Amino acid sequence: MHPPRLRRKAIAPPSVPESAPPRAAFVALVAANIALAFGPWFVRMADTGPVAAGFWRITLAIPFLIALSIGSGARPVRLPRRLYWLLIGGGIAFAADLGAWHLGILRTTLANATLFGNSATLIFPIYGFLIARAWPTRVQAFALFLAFCGAALLMGRSYELDPRNLVGDLLCVLAGVLYAVYFIAMARVRTTMAPYPALTLSTIASALPLLGVALLMGEKVMPTQWGPLIGLALASQVFGQGLMIYALGRLSPLIVGIALLIQPVVAAAVGWIVYGERLGLPDLVGVILVAIALVLVRRGERAVAPAAFGAQNA
């Protein structure tokens, strides 16, 4: 028999040593957001319904995630009931997030969809401050202020209240709230589990809800072109979410939240190049403000202990 403490952590071999430098986690976070920013493009190219595209993003990624989990040393063990509920709840929240977001992607611009879909930029840091029971430092508060100014400028054309974009924008805002719920659940899971086992189990929990909603909406589920869906699964779920979940166990909610603004910057560039959704001066200034915010919050990260989540060994 294993002692209780060992049994709870058997699923999570120490994939990251305690002394691992935060720089690696920050690089992973940036790479994750760049990869995730291509998700809306793949959704637009898919010849299935938008919710069905979310289902295939999840389903096609599962075999890769299982292989990565086994490769990292994880083995099936009995999990505490609390972890099961967190994983299932996180998976369902993520499924609802993807469903709302993919519906919104087709009804607004790529930049708007990605920006509003990442409104966890605000919610997740606030959650972090409440859990840590500490207000942000002056540098952190200034970085957050710059990030919101940059986000407001990146929204630019959304405030024209174009009725063609309004429904899509609202769906993406809903997705952002659900994304924050997913982040909170997975941040708690990461205090015990390694990144790929945690992502694999939450991903499995997301598949059936997405398929059920796609069928209820009468969407086309079976694609004729698999390329965009495979790209969506690999870029967004395996690579993007894999690195994101890793960073979630190493960095504070503040830096994770601000880094989410990388996605609308990259998505705006893709929308400009591919769909002619041109960027103006306010958009470029917004990009610069977001970049400055990232530099400032990265410099102050040593003062923000991820230990508030007990996750530095996960």
C-alpha positions in Angstrom: 0.0 0.0 0.0 1.1 3.5 -0.8 0.8 6.2 1.8 -2.1 8.6 1.1 0.1 11.5 0.0 2.0 9.3 -2.5 -1.2 7.9 -4.0 -2.7 11.3 -4.6 0.4 12.3 -6.6 1.1 9.1 -8.5 -0.6 10.4 -11.6 1.7 13.4 -11.6 5.4 12.4 -11.9 7.6 15.4 -11.3 7.9 16.6 -14.9 9.3 20.0 -13.8 11.9 20.2 -11.0 11.3 22.7 -8.3 14.3 24.7 -9.4 13.1 25.0 -13.0 13.5 28.6 -14.1 10.4 30.6 -14.6 11.8 31.8 -17.9 11.0 28.4 -19.4 7.4 28.7 -18.3 7.2 32.3 -19.7 8.5 31.1 -23.0 6.0 28.3 -23.0 3.2 30.7 -22.2 4.2 33.0 -25.1 4.4 30.1 -27.5 1.1 28.7 -26.3 -0.7 32.0 -27.0 0.8 32.3 -30.5 -0.3 28.8 -31.3 -3.8 29.3 -29.9 -4.2 32.5 -31.9 -4.4 30.5 -35.1 -7.4 28.6 -33.9 -10.0 31.0 -35.3 -8.4 30.8 -38.7 -8.7 26.9 -38.7 -12.3 27.2 -37.5 -13.2 29.5 -40.5 -11.5 27.0 -42.9 -13.3 24.0 -41.5 -16.2 22.6 -43.6 -18.1 21.4 -40.5 -20.3 23.4 -38.2 -18.5 25.6 -35.7 -19.4 23.5 -32.6 -18.5 20.3 -34.6 -15.1 21.9 -35.3 -14.7 22.2 -31.5 -15.6 18.5 -31.1 -13.0 17.5 -33.7 -10.4 19.7 -32.1 -10.9 17.8 -28.9 -11.3 14.3 -30.4 -8.4 14.4 -32.8 -6.1 15.7 -30.0 -6.9 12.9 -27.5 -4.6 10.2 -28.9 -1.7 12.6 -29.0 -2.4 13.8 -25.5 -2.6 10.2 -24.2 0.8 9.4 -25.9 2.4 12.5 -24.3 1.0 11.6 -20.9 2.3 8.1 -21.1 5.6 9.4 -22.4 5.9 11.7 -19.4 5.7 8.8 -17.1 2.0 9.0 -16.0 0.2 5.8 -15.3 -3.5 5.2 -14.5 -4.2 5.5 -10.8 -7.3 6.1 -8.6 -7.8 9.9 -8.3 -9.3 11.6 -5.3 -13.0 12.5 -5.8 -12.2 16.2 -5.6 -9.8 15.9 -8.6 -12.4 14.1 -10.7 -15.0 16.8 -10.1 -12.5 19.5 -11.0 -11.4 17.7 -14.2 -15.0 17.1 -15.2 -16.1 20.6 -14.4 -13.1 22.1 -16.2 -13.8 19.9 -19.2 -17.5 20.9 -19.4 -16.6 24.6 -19.0 -14.0 24.3 -21.7 -16.6 22.5 -24.0 -19.0 25.4 -23.4 -16.3 27.9 -24.0 -15.3 26.3 -27.3 -19.0 26.0 -28.4 -19.7 29.7 -27.7 -16.4 30.9 -29.1 -16.6 28.9 -32.4 -20.1 30.2 -33.0 -18.8 33.8 -32.4 -15.8 33.4 -34.6 -18.0 33.1 -37.7 -20.0 36.3 -36.7 -17.2 38.8 -36.0 -13.6 39.6 -37.0 -10.7 37.3 -36.0 -9.2 40.0 -33.8 -12.5 40.6 -32.0 -13.2 36.9 -31.5 -9.8 36.3 -30.0 -9.9 39.4 -27.8 -13.3 38.9 -26.4 -12.7 35.2 -26.1 -9.8 35.9 -23.9 -11.6 38.2 -21.5 -10.2 35.9 -18.8 -7.4 38.5 -19.1 -9.4 40.4 -16.4 -11.1 37.6 -14.5 -8.2 35.2 -13.9 -5.8 37.8 -12.4 -8.6 39.0 -10.0 -9.1 35.4 -8.9 -5.4 35.2 -8.3 -5.3 38.3 -6.2 -8.2 37.0 -4.1 -6.6 33.6 -3.6 -3.3 35.2 -2.6 -5.1 37.8 -0.4 -2.8 40.5 -1.7 -3.3 43.5 -3.9 -1.0 43.9 -6.9 2.2 45.9 -6.6 2.4 49.2 -8.3 4.4 47.7 -11.2 1.8 45.0 -11.6 -1.1 47.4 -11.4 0.5 49.6 -14.0 1.1 46.6 -16.2 -2.5 45.6 -15.9 -3.6 49.2 -16.7 -1.5 49.2 -19.8 -2.8 45.9 -20.9 -6.4 47.1 -20.6 -5.6 50.3 -22.5 -4.0 48.1 -25.2 -7.0 45.8 -25.3 -9.4 48.8 -25.6 -7.5 50.1 -28.6 -7.4 46.6 -30.2 -11.2 46.5 -29.8 -11.3 49.7 -31.8 -13.8 48.9 -34.5 -15.9 46.8 -32.2 -17.1 50.0 -30.6 -18.5 51.1 -33.9 -21.3 48.8 -32.7 -21.5 47.1 -36.1 -24.7 44.9 -35.8 -23.0 42.3 -37.9 -20.4 41.8 -35.2 -22.5 42.4 -32.1 -23.9 38.8 -31.7 -20.5 37.4 -32.4 -18.8 39.7 -29.9 -21.3 38.7 -27.2 -20.8 35.0 -27.8 -17.1 35.5 -27.5 -17.5 37.4 -24.3 -19.5 34.5 -22.9 -16.7 32.2 -24.1 -14.1 34.3 -22.2 -16.0 34.0 -18.9 -16.2 30.2 -19.4 -12.5 30.1 -20.3 -11.8 31.8 -16.9 -13.8 29.1 -15.1 -11.8 26.5 -17.0 -8.5 28.2 -15.9 -9.6 28.3 -12.3 -10.5 24.6 -12.3 -7.2 23.6 -14.0 -5.1 25.9 -11.7 -6.4 23.9 -8.8 -5.8 20.6 -10.6 -2.3 21.6 -11.4 -1.4 21.7 -7.6 -1.5 17.9 -7.8 -1.2 16.7 -11.4 1.4 17.1 -14.1 0.3 19.1 -17.2 -0.3 16.5 -19.8 -2.3 14.0 -17.7 -4.4 16.9 -16.4 -5.0 18.2 -19.9 -5.8 14.7 -21.3 -8.5 14.0 -18.7 -10.1 17.4 -19.0 -10.0 17.1 -22.8 -11.8 13.7 -22.7 -14.5 15.3 -20.5 -15.1 18.0 -23.2 -15.7 15.7 -26.2 -19.2 14.3 -25.6 -20.8 17.7 -24.6 -19.5 19.3 -27.8 -20.7 16.4 -30.0 -24.2 16.5 -28.3 -24.6 20.3 -28.9 -23.4 20.0 -32.5 -26.0 17.2 -33.2 -28.8 19.2 -31.4 -28.0 22.2 -33.5 -28.2 20.1 -36.7 -24.6 21.0 -37.7 -22.6 19.1 -40.3 -20.3 16.9 -38.2 -18.4 14.8 -40.7 -15.9 16.9 -42.7 -14.8 16.3 -46.3 -11.5 18.2 -45.7 -9.6 17.0 -42.6 -6.6 19.4 -43.0 -8.0 22.4 -41.0 -9.4 20.2 -38.2 -6.1 18.4 -37.8 -4.3 21.8 -37.7 -6.8 23.0 -35.2 -6.3 19.9 -33.0 -2.5 20.0 -33.1 -1.9 23.8 -32.9 -4.7 24.7 -30.4 -5.2 21.6 -28.2 -2.0 19.6 -28.2 0.6 22.4 -28.6 -1.2 25.5 -27.4 -3.2 24.1 -24.5 -0.4 21.7 -23.5 2.0 24.6 -23.1 -0.7 26.7 -21.5 -1.5 24.1 -18.8 2.3 23.7 -18.1 2.6 27.5 -17.6 -0.5 27.6 -15.5 1.3 25.5 -12.9 4.4 27.7 -12.9 3.3 31.4 -13.3 0.9 33.7 -11.4 -2.6 34.4 -12.7 -1.6 38.0 -13.5 1.1 37.1 -16.0 -1.0 34.3 -17.5 -4.0 36.8 -17.9 -2.0 39.5 -19.5 -0.2 37.1 -21.8 -3.6 36.1 -23.2 -3.6 39.4 -25.0 -0.9 38.0 -27.3 -3.6 36.1 -29.0 -5.7 39.0 -30.4 -2.4 40.6 -31.6 -1.5 37.5 -33.6 -5.1 36.9 -34.7 -5.3 40.5 -35.9 -2.2 40.0 -38.0 -3.7 36.8 -39.5 -7.0 38.5 -40.2 -5.2 41.4 -41.9 -3.0 39.1 -44.1 -5.7 36.4 -45.0 -9.0 38.3 -44.8 -8.1 41.9 -45.4 -9.2 42.9 -41.8 -6.8 45.9 -41.9 -5.1 47.2 -38.8 -5.0 51.0 -38.1 -2.9 53.2 -35.9 -4.9 52.5 -32.7 -4.4 48.8 -33.3 -0.7 49.2 -33.6 -0.5 51.4 -30.4 -2.6 48.7 -28.6 0.0 46.1 -29.7 2.8 48.2 -28.3 1.0 48.7 -24.9 0.4 45.0 -24.6 4.1 44.3 -25.3 5.1 46.8 -22.6 2.7 45.3 -20.1 4.2 41.9 -20.7 7.7 43.2 -20.1 6.7 44.9 -16.9 4.8 42.0 -15.4 7.6 39.6 -16.4 10.1 41.7 -14.5 7.9 41.7 -11.4 7.0 38.1 -11.6 9.6 37.0 -8.9 7.6 39.0 -6.4 4.5 37.0 -7.3 4.6 33.5 -5.9 2.9 30.8 -7.8 3.1 29.0 -4.4 -0.2 30.8 -3.6 -1.6 27.9 -5.6 0.8 25.3 -4.2 1.8 24.4 -7.8 5.5 25.0 -8.0 6.3 21.3 -8.0 3.5 20.3 -10.4 
